[in-house]
Amino acid sequence: MKTFKVAEFFLEKEEISHKIPLKDGLIINREDEKQSWLIELFLDESEELSIRRFHHISSLTARIAITDRGNDPAIFSVSMRGIQKLDHGISVLFDAQLRQRRNHYTKQVLDSLLKQGLEGEELLNTFTDTIRKRPEIPEK
């Protein structure tokens, strides 16, 4: 098994991406025949109600930046296993299956900038700034 830090976590519900504010998080590659993963998020207690709205959904899409917020998010199918109250927050456990290693974020950014009519040096500078800053993960 390999364990990594979760840098950013987004859940999608009805085609809308919801950023989940983390205190900390781990993602474990079980390295089994099913290519399954286990995700544990540590959240402030105040986030419990907002995360519970996803509990009843059997299969969600999650976009997860692993190790560093600047990394391309990996796309997983996840189902919430449970929520546990802790002394200083809550723990949320997910079972996950890797769907896509790269989300083609750079292609989406470039396509968006081209549609805005940018070209040449302006296109290059705006593209570089957008990729570096990565303000949010774009919609599909």
Residue pairs with C-beta under 8 A, 6 or more apart in sequence:
1 28
1 29
1 30
1 31
2 28
2 29
2 31
3 26
3 27
3 28
3 29
4 26
4 27
4 28
4 29
4 66
4 67
5 24
5 25
5 26
5 27
5 66
5 67
6 22
6 24
6 25
6 26
6 27
6 39
6 41
6 64
6 65
6 66
7 65
7 66
7 67
7 68
7 69
7 71
8 19
8 22
8 64
8 65
8 69
8 73
8 137
9 19
9 20
9 22
9 25
9 39
9 41
9 62
9 63
9 64
9 65
10 17
10 18
10 19
10 20
10 62
10 63
10 64
10 73
10 137
11 17
11 18
11 20
11 54
11 60
11 61
11 62
11 78
12 18
12 60
12 61
12 62
12 63
13 53
13 54
13 57
13 60
15 139
15 140
16 139
17 63
17 136
17 137
17 139
19 136
20 41
20 43
20 47
20 51
21 43
21 44
21 47
22 41
22 42
22 43
23 42
23 43
23 44
23 89
24 41
24 42
25 39
25 40
25 41
25 42
26 39
26 40
27 37
27 38
27 39
27 40
27 64
27 66
27 96
28 37
28 38
28 39
28 40
29 37
30 36
30 37
30 38
34 97
35 97
35 98
36 95
36 96
36 97
37 76
37 95
37 96
37 97
37 98
38 93
38 94
38 95
38 96
39 62
39 64
39 76
39 78
39 93
39 94
39 95
39 96
40 91
40 92
40 93
40 94
41 91
41 92
41 94
42 86
42 89
42 90
42 91
43 51
43 89
43 90
43 91
43 92
44 89
44 90
45 85
45 88
45 89
45 90
47 90
48 83
48 85
48 90
51 80
51 83
51 90
51 92
52 83
54 60
54 80
55 80
55 83
57 79
57 80
58 79
59 77
59 78
59 79
60 77
60 78
60 79
60 80
61 75
61 76
61 77
61 78
61 99
62 75
62 76
62 77
62 78
62 94
62 96
63 73
63 74
63 75
63 76
63 103
63 137
64 73
64 74
64 75
64 76
65 71
65 72
65 73
66 73
66 74
69 134
70 132
70 134
72 102
72 103
72 105
72 106
73 103
73 105
73 137
74 98
74 100
74 101
74 102
74 103
75 98
75 99
75 100
75 103
76 96
76 97
76 98
76 99
77 96
77 97
77 99
78 94
78 95
78 96
78 97
79 94
79 95
79 96
80 92
80 93
80 94
81 93
81 94
81 95
82 92
82 93
83 90
83 91
83 92
83 93
84 90
84 91
84 92
84 93
103 137
105 131
105 134
105 137
105 138
106 131
108 138
109 127
109 130
109 131
109 138
110 127
112 138
113 123
113 126
113 127
113 130
114 123
118 126
